[in-house]
């Protein structure tokens, strides 16, 4: 049994013409367009998958690299804070510090006497012991940061560790002083590059402080350079960057390859015959 052929007449009661059943929807050009859209959809899916893979790799690697340290201190001090260390921290971040408030037993324990350089109280033997080389302008900020950490260790050695506020204060002063050092550069591009390095250093310091629960600073070889060689942390981050870069490059190659392939051509026969039921 066959149904009657589809009528193309417009009913007088119809408010608008009935859709015409032409062959345009099944033309080779339309089929090619559909093929191109399908190819684009597949590429978008591949790009999203690659991006998610790279993000997952970075997240997992950073999570492993910066997991809480086994020797991390507890957040709250278990004994009254060391008064001398509290005063020392205040002077280490002050605009007009007084080096005479540093106790003599700190000098004996630390092996140096803090001095004032360019208006900042610093550890004269300190340096920027960063996983990556930092601009020379950061030297004073790093020396002052070293002094602050030595005061934290001094308090812990006396059984009177300072609370998280102390390490947070020292880290914040480092960030502010690095930013101020970048402002001394007159070239806008050079100043922007300096700020990028300041952000990198600040992020590394913050992550390490979080790992150690803002307690007594613990020296960890994973974050320290061995002479001119990069630290293991640097190598880990470089490996993460390479993995993400390779993933991006692979997706770009696939994209170029697929874009050069001709769209699939298919011709669908269309006729006006009745539909068989």
VEXTORKOL-645305 format. One record per residue: x, y, z of N, C-alpha, C in turn. Coordinates in steps of 0.02 Angstrom, whole numbers, padded with zeros to 5 digits, always signed. Each point is the difference from the previous one (the first is absolute). Layout:
BEGIN
XYZXYZXYZ ...
***
This chain:
BEGIN
+00042-00059+00000-00042+00059+00000+00044+00061+00000 -00019+00050-00041+00038+00061-00003-00043+00059+00021 +00030+00045+00034-00035+00061+00019-00003+00046-00060 -00045+00046+00003-00005+00048-00054+00062+00045-00002 +00018+00023-00059+00057+00046-00004-00011+00062+00041 +00054+00027+00026-00004+00060+00041-00019+00059-00044 -00052+00034+00020-00023+00057-00040+00040+00062+00017 +00017+00039-00050+00038+00062+00011-00045+00061-00004 -00066-00012-00005-00046+00056-00002-00006+00032+00069 -00014+00064-00001-00007+00037+00063-00074+00005+00016 -00018-00021+00059-00070+00002+00020-00022+00073+00010 -00060+00016-00021-00024+00069+00009-00004+00019+00073 -00009-00049+00045-00005+00016+00071+00069+00005+00034 +00052-00018-00036+00066+00001+00031+00025+00072+00006 +00021+00022+00059+00023+00069+00009+00066+00014-00034 +00038-00050-00015+00064+00010-00033+00014-00060-00044 +00042+00008-00050+00014-00056-00046+00030-00059+00036 -00019-00058-00023+00030-00061+00027+00072-00005-00023 +00045-00027+00042+00071-00005-00019+00008-00041-00064 +00038+00028-00046+00011-00033-00064+00048-00057+00008 -00016-00056-00030+00044-00058+00003+00043+00000-00063 +00054+00040+00004+00046+00005-00056+00059-00044+00012 +00043-00004-00049+00061-00041+00005+00058+00038+00028 -00011+00064+00020+00057+00040+00023+00031-00030+00063 -00043-00027+00043+00026-00027+00063+00044-00060-00011 -00007-00032-00057+00039-00060-00013+00050+00010-00056 +00015+00063-00016+00048+00014-00053+00070-00017+00022 +00046-00011-00048+00069-00015+00019+00031+00055+00042 -00017+00064-00015+00030+00055+00039-00023-00003+00072 -00066-00014+00010-00026-00004+00068+00031-00059+00037 +00008-00056-00034+00031-00059+00032+00072+00016+00020 +00035+00037-00043+00070+00018+00017+00001+00045+00061 -00050+00046+00003-00003+00045+00058-00012-00040+00064 -00047-00050-00006-00011-00042+00059+00063-00038+00020 +00037-00023-00050+00062-00035+00015+00050+00045+00033 +00003+00063-00023+00046+00048+00031-00019+00015+00072 -00067+00007+00012-00023+00012+00068+00017-00058+00045 -00009-00061-00025+00016-00059+00040+00074-00003+00016 +00041+00018-00051+00073+00001+00011+00018+00051+00053 -00032+00060-00004+00014+00051+00050-00021-00022+00069 -00056-00034+00005-00023-00023+00065+00049-00051+00029 +00025-00046-00045+00049-00049+00025+00064+00035+00023 +00021+00052-00038+00061+00036+00020-00009+00036+00067 -00060+00031+00009-00012+00033+00064+00001-00049+00057 -00028-00059-00011+00002-00050+00052+00070-00022+00016 +00042-00009-00054+00069-00019+00011+00039+00053+00037 -00013+00064-00018+00035+00055+00033-00018+00005+00073 -00065-00009+00015-00020+00001+00070+00031-00058+00039 +00003-00058-00031+00030-00058+00034+00074+00012+00014 +00035+00029-00049+00072+00014+00010+00010+00051+00055 -00043+00052+00000+00007+00051+00052-00013-00029+00069 -00051-00042+00006-00014-00031+00064+00056-00046+00022 +00030-00035-00048+00056-00044+00017+00059+00040+00026 +00017+00055-00035+00055+00042+00022-00014+00029+00069 -00061+00024+00011-00017+00029+00065+00004-00052+00055 -00023-00060-00014+00004-00053+00050+00072-00017+00016 +00043-00001-00052+00071-00015+00011+00031+00052+00045 -00013+00064-00014+00028+00054+00040-00025-00004+00071 -00066-00010+00009-00029-00002+00067+00029-00057+00041 +00005-00059-00030+00028-00058+00036+00073+00011+00018 +00039+00026-00048+00071+00009+00013+00013+00052+00054 -00037+00056-00004+00008+00052+00051-00023-00026+00067 -00054-00039+00000-00023-00028+00063+00051-00045+00033 +00036-00039-00041+00053-00043+00028+00059+00042+00023 +00020+00050-00042+00059+00040+00017-00010+00041+00062 -00062+00026+00010-00011+00046+00055-00048-00029+00052 +00002-00065+00009-00040-00031+00052+00026+00021+00068 -00043+00000+00052+00023+00022+00066+00062-00038+00023 +00046+00037+00027+00063-00029+00023-00012-00044+00061 +00038-00054+00005-00007-00044+00057+00020+00034+00064 +00046+00051-00005+00023+00035+00059-00036+00066+00010 -00058+00009-00031-00036+00063+00007-00021+00012+00072 +00006+00062+00021-00018+00017+00069-00076+00009+00005 -00026-00006+00060-00071+00012+00010-00013+00074-00004 -00063+00020-00014-00016+00070-00012+00006+00041+00064 -00025-00024+00055-00001+00039+00061+00061-00017+00043 +00032+00050+00029+00058-00013+00044-00023-00037+00062 +00042-00047+00023-00018-00040+00059+00029+00030+00064 +00035+00057-00006+00030+00033+00058-00002+00075-00013 +00010+00041+00052+00002+00072-00011+00053+00018-00051 -00015+00048-00044+00046+00020-00052+00062+00034+00030 +00055-00009-00034+00063+00030+00021-00003+00076-00010 +00008+00038+00054-00008+00072-00003+00054+00033-00043 +00062-00023+00007+00055+00029-00039-00010-00011-00074 -00024-00059-00018-00012-00014-00071-00057+00042-00027 -00052+00011+00041-00055+00043-00021+00025+00070-00017 +00041+00027+00043+00028+00067-00012+00045-00001-00061 +00039-00052-00008+00044-00005-00058-00039-00001-00065 -00056-00038-00002-00041-00002-00060-00027+00070-00017 -00022+00035+00052-00027+00068-00011+00053+00046-00030 +00062-00007+00023+00055+00042-00027+00020-00022-00070 -00005-00064-00014+00020-00026-00066-00045+00026-00055 -00062+00018+00016-00046+00025-00051-00013+00075+00007 +00033+00032+00048-00012+00071+00013+00034+00044-00052 -00026+00060-00009+00030+00048-00047+00063+00031+00028 +00003+00008+00066+00059+00027+00034+00020-00047+00057 +00032-00054-00017+00015-00051+00051+00056+00021+00048 -00001-00033+00058+00050+00011+00052+00037-00066+00011 +00062-00006-00023+00035-00064+00007+00020-00017+00072 -00003+00049+00044+00022-00012+00069-00048-00044+00039 -00061-00009-00026-00049-00041+00036+00012-00074-00011 +00042-00018-00046+00014-00071-00013+00041-00027+00058 -00022-00053+00034+00036-00026+00059+00067-00030-00019 +00046+00002+00047+00067-00026-00011+00001-00076-00011 -00044-00035+00034+00000-00073-00010-00024-00018-00070 -00039+00044-00032-00017-00012-00070+00062+00005-00043 +00043+00049+00013+00062+00009-00038+00043-00063+00007 +00003-00025+00061+00040-00060+00012-00029-00061-00036 -00065-00007+00003-00033-00058-00030+00002+00003-00076 -00015+00059-00029-00004+00007-00072+00068+00006-00033 +00050+00023+00038+00067+00007-00028+00012+00065-00037 -00043+00049+00008+00009+00065-00031-00039+00053+00039 +00019+00063-00009-00037+00055+00030-00038+00037-00055 -00065+00007+00007-00039+00036-00050+00025+00073-00009 -00001+00023-00061+00023+00068-00016-00054+00034-00042 +00007+00066-00006-00046+00039-00041+00033+00015-00067 -00035-00018-00054+00022+00015-00067-00057+00035-00038 +00015+00060-00021-00051+00040-00036-00064+00006+00040 +00006+00008+00065-00058+00010+00043-00037-00063+00018 +00027-00059-00016-00033-00063+00014+00045-00043+00045 -00029-00029+00052+00037-00044+00045+00006-00069-00034 +00062-00022-00009+00010-00061-00041+00051-00047+00033 +00001-00060-00027+00052-00048+00015+00057+00013-00051 +00058+00025+00022+00052+00017-00048+00026-00060-00040 -00013-00060+00025+00023-00060-00035-00056-00032-00042 -00057+00032-00001-00057-00030-00035+00004+00010-00075 -00044-00036-00035-00005+00007-00073-00068-00027-00022 -00012+00004-00064-00063-00024-00028+00008-00075-00016 -00010-00043+00049+00006-00072-00011-00065-00026-00030 -00012+00020-00061-00061-00018-00035+00012-00059-00047 -00053-00039-00015+00008-00054-00050+00021+00026-00069 -00014+00064-00013+00019+00031-00063+00039+00064+00013 +00046+00020-00044+00037+00062+00010-00048+00060-00001 +00012+00047+00046-00043+00059+00006+00039+00063-00017 -00034+00055-00018+00034+00062-00016+00043+00025+00057 +00053+00036-00016+00046+00026+00051-00035+00049+00046 -00052+00033-00024-00036+00049+00042-00033-00032+00061 -00009-00066-00002-00034-00034+00055+00047-00018+00058 +00063+00017-00006+00049-00024+00049-00016+00024+00071 -00015+00065+00008-00015+00025+00067-00063-00031+00028 -00051-00008-00042-00062-00031+00023+00013-00072+00023 +00042-00035-00037+00016-00070+00019+00040-00002+00065 +00047+00046+00008+00040+00001+00061-00043+00014+00062 -00048+00046-00008-00046+00015+00056-00045-00060+00014 -00021-00033-00053-00042-00060+00008+00039-00055+00036 +00063-00007-00016+00043-00050+00034+00004+00016+00075 +00008+00064+00016+00003+00020+00071-00066-00018+00035 -00055+00014-00032-00065-00017+00031-00007-00074+00013 +00021-00041-00048-00004-00073+00010+00048-00023+00055 +00058+00032+00005+00047-00019+00054-00030+00018+00068 -00037+00055+00003-00033+00017+00063-00054-00051+00018 -00035-00026-00051-00049-00052+00013+00034-00063+00026 +00057-00017-00029+00037-00059+00024+00027+00011+00071 +00021+00061+00013+00025+00018+00067-00055-00011+00052 -00060+00023-00015-00055-00009+00047-00016-00074+00011 +00000-00038-00055-00015-00072+00005+00054-00036+00040 +00063+00020-00009+00055-00032+00036-00005+00012+00075 -00032+00054+00020-00010+00014+00071-00065-00029+00027 -00033-00040-00040-00062-00031+00023-00058+00048+00004 +00005+00058-00032-00053+00050+00001-00013+00025-00072 -00024-00044-00043-00010+00019-00070-00053+00055-00007 +00009+00039-00052-00049+00052-00016-00058-00029-00039 -00056+00033+00003-00059-00023-00035+00004+00012-00075 -00049-00024-00038+00001+00008-00073+00006+00072-00023 -00023+00048+00041+00003+00070-00018+00071+00022-00017 +00049-00028+00035+00069+00023-00008+00026-00018-00070 -00009-00062-00020+00025-00020-00066-00040+00034-00055 -00064+00010+00011-00041+00036-00049+00025+00072-00008 +00019+00031+00056+00025+00068-00002+00066+00005-00038 +00044-00047+00012+00065-00001-00034-00009-00012-00075 -00044-00046-00018-00013-00014-00071-00031+00060-00035 -00046+00034+00035-00033+00059-00029+00051+00056-00012 +00047+00009+00047+00051+00051-00008+00045-00015-00060 +00015-00064-00011+00040-00020-00058-00035+00020-00064 -00065-00014-00005-00038+00017-00061-00001+00076-00011 -00012+00038+00053-00004+00073-00007+00068+00029-00022 +00053-00026+00028+00066+00027-00017+00023-00020-00070 -00019-00059-00022+00016-00019-00069-00039+00044-00049 -00063+00013+00015-00040+00043-00043+00030+00071-00003 +00022+00024+00058+00030+00067+00003+00066+00001-00040 +00038-00055+00002+00062-00003-00038-00014+00002-00074 -00054-00032-00022-00017+00001-00072-00018+00071-00024 -00028+00040+00045-00020+00067-00019+00059+00045-00015 +00060-00020+00021+00059+00041-00014+00022-00005-00072 -00025-00049-00037+00018-00007-00070-00040+00052-00041 +00035+00035-00044-00032+00052-00040-00033-00027-00062 +00025-00055-00028-00029-00028-00060-00063-00041+00017 -00054+00013-00036-00064-00033+00016+00004-00075-00011 +00032-00022-00054+00005-00072-00013+00043-00034+00053 +00057+00031+00017+00043-00028+00051-00036-00002+00068 -00039+00051+00014-00037+00002+00063-00052-00056+00002 -00033-00012-00056-00049-00054-00003+00033-00068+00010 +00058-00010-00031+00037-00063+00009+00020-00010+00073 +00020+00055+00032+00018-00004+00071-00059-00020+00042 -00058+00027-00015-00060-00017+00038-00019-00073-00009 +00011-00027-00060-00014-00071-00011+00044-00043+00045 +00064+00018+00003+00045-00038+00043-00018+00007+00073 -00023+00060+00019-00023+00010+00069-00060-00044+00016 -00046-00006-00048-00058-00043+00010+00020-00074+00006 +00048-00020-00041+00024-00070+00003+00031-00014+00068 +00043+00046+00023+00033-00009+00065-00051+00000+00057 -00048+00046-00003-00051+00004+00052-00041-00064+00003 -00018-00026-00058-00039-00062-00003+00038-00058+00031 +00065-00005-00017+00041-00054+00027+00005+00005+00076 +00009+00061+00025+00005+00011+00073-00066-00017+00034 -00055+00022-00029-00066-00013+00029-00014-00075+00003 +00015-00035-00055-00012-00073-00001+00041-00035+00053 +00062+00020+00008+00043-00032+00050-00025+00015+00071 -00023+00062+00011-00026+00017+00066-00064-00038+00015 -00042-00009-00051-00061-00039+00010+00017-00072+00017 +00049-00028-00036+00021-00069+00013+00022-00009+00072 +00034+00051+00027+00027-00004+00068-00047+00033+00051 -00061+00012-00022-00053+00025+00045+00020+00065+00035 +00038+00041-00034+00021+00065+00027+00034-00006+00068 +00036-00055+00009+00036-00010+00062+00074+00012-00008 +00040-00038+00037+00073+00007-00002+00026-00018-00069 +00037+00045-00034+00025-00015-00067+00049-00059+00002 -00013-00049-00042+00042-00060-00004+00036+00000-00067 +00065-00008+00001+00039-00003-00061-00012-00068-00034 -00021+00002-00063-00014-00061-00037+00040+00000-00065 +00041-00051-00011+00041-00003-00060-00040+00003-00065 -00063-00021+00003-00041-00001-00061-00006+00070-00031 +00002+00052+00043-00009+00068-00024+00066+00038-00005 +00056-00030+00014+00064+00035+00001+00041-00017-00061 +00035+00051-00026+00046-00010-00056+00066-00029+00025 +00032-00039-00041+00066-00027+00015+00050+00036-00044 +00028+00055+00026+00046+00041-00040-00036+00032-00058 +00023-00012-00061-00031+00027-00060-00055-00045-00027 -00009-00058+00030-00051-00047-00024-00069+00020+00027 -00053-00010-00039-00067+00016+00025-00022-00049+00054 -00047+00022+00040-00025-00043+00054-00046-00054-00029 -00011-00054+00038-00048-00051-00024-00070+00029-00012 -00019+00050+00040-00065+00031-00011-00003+00034-00068 +00055+00033-00019+00002+00033-00065-00005-00052-00056 +00036-00055+00007-00002-00052-00051-00070-00030-00005 -00034-00007+00057-00068-00027-00001-00047+00047-00037 +00006+00065+00015-00043+00048-00034+00015+00004-00075 +00065-00005-00017+00018+00000-00071-00030-00061-00035 +00002-00057+00033-00031-00060-00029-00074+00008-00010 -00033+00033+00048-00072+00013-00008-00012+00045-00060 +00042+00052-00007-00007+00045-00057+00011-00035-00066 +00050-00045-00003+00012-00037-00061-00059-00046-00018 -00028-00032+00051-00057-00044-00012-00059+00039-00028 -00013+00058+00030-00055+00041-00024+00014+00026-00070 +00063+00018-00013+00019+00025-00067-00007-00054-00053 +00021-00061+00016-00007-00055-00048-00073-00015-00015 -00042+00004+00052-00071-00012-00011-00030+00052-00046 +00021+00064+00011-00025+00054-00043+00025-00009-00071 +00064-00017-00008+00029-00009-00067-00035-00058-00037 -00015-00053+00036-00034-00057-00032-00069+00019-00026 -00036+00039+00039-00066+00021-00023+00005+00047-00060 +00052+00042-00002+00009+00044-00058+00015-00040-00063 +00041-00052+00006+00017-00042-00058-00063-00035-00025 -00040-00027+00046-00062-00033-00021-00046+00050-00034 -00002+00061+00026-00044+00050-00029+00022+00017-00072 +00064+00010-00010+00024+00016-00068-00012-00058-00048 +00011-00061+00025-00009-00058-00043-00073-00007-00022 -00045+00009+00047-00070-00007-00015-00025+00057-00045 +00028+00060+00009-00021+00057-00040+00021-00007-00073 +00054-00038-00013+00023-00010-00069-00036-00056-00037 -00036-00041+00037-00036-00055-00032-00063+00027-00033 -00015-00022-00063-00061+00024-00034-00063-00025+00036 -00050+00042-00002-00063-00019+00032-00031-00059-00036 -00029-00048+00034-00030-00058-00032-00059+00021-00044 -00001-00027-00060-00054+00016-00048-00047-00059-00004 -00065+00015+00005-00050-00053-00005-00062+00029-00033 -00029-00035-00046-00058+00021-00036-00058-00045+00020 -00052+00029+00026-00057-00038+00021-00055+00008-00053 -00024-00055-00024-00054+00003-00050-00064+00022+00032 -00033+00047-00032-00064+00024+00026-00051-00003-00057 -00059-00025+00014-00053-00002-00051-00067+00016+00033 -00045+00012-00040-00066+00019+00027-00049-00057+00001 +00024-00061-00001-00045-00057-00001-00033-00008+00068 -00053-00037+00000-00038-00011+00062+00041-00042+00047 -00011+00008+00065+00035-00038+00051-00035-00066+00009 +00040-00054-00001-00029-00067+00010-00014-00012+00073 -00058-00024+00015-00019-00016+00069-00001-00075+00011 
***
